[in-house]
Amino acid sequence: MRVHNEQLAALATNPAGKTTGVDIGAVRGAGAGAIAGDNVELSGLAGAIGQAQARFAAERMEQVRHVAALYENGRYAVNAREVGKRIVEEITASAGDRRAVEP
C-alpha cells in the first residue's frame, strides 16, 4: 500500500535537507471525494484477499443453508463424541499443546 499526502513531504525532510526514508511513492489517480493531494493505493494483494474473503463467505453461506435444510427436514444429527473431541483439540492447540486427543 502506498500513501501519498502532500503534507508528508514536509515531514519527510529533516532540517539538513535530507530525506528521512519516508517513501511517498508514485500515485495512480485520485479517488472520488479525495482531498487534493491525498491518495491511497492498495496493492494487488489486498484485492486478492478481498476476493478470497468473498469466496469464503459464499462457501460458508452454502454450508449454513445445507445444515439448515437438513435441520428443517429432521435429518440433522450431531455426533456428540466428535464435537467434544474437536473442542478439546481446539483448546489444546490454542494452548500450544499439539498432542492428539483420543476418546
Residue pairs with C-beta under 8 A, 6 or more apart in sequence:
1 40
1 41
1 42
1 43
1 46
2 23
2 24
2 25
2 26
2 27
2 40
2 41
3 24
3 25
3 39
3 40
3 41
4 24
4 25
4 27
4 37
4 38
4 39
4 40
4 41
5 24
5 37
5 38
6 37
6 38
7 37
8 22
8 24
9 24
11 20
11 22
12 19
12 20
12 21
12 22
12 24
13 19
13 20
14 20
25 41
27 39
27 41
28 41
29 39
30 36
30 39
31 39
31 40
67 76
70 76
81 103
85 101
85 103
88 101
89 100
89 101
92 98
92 99
92 101
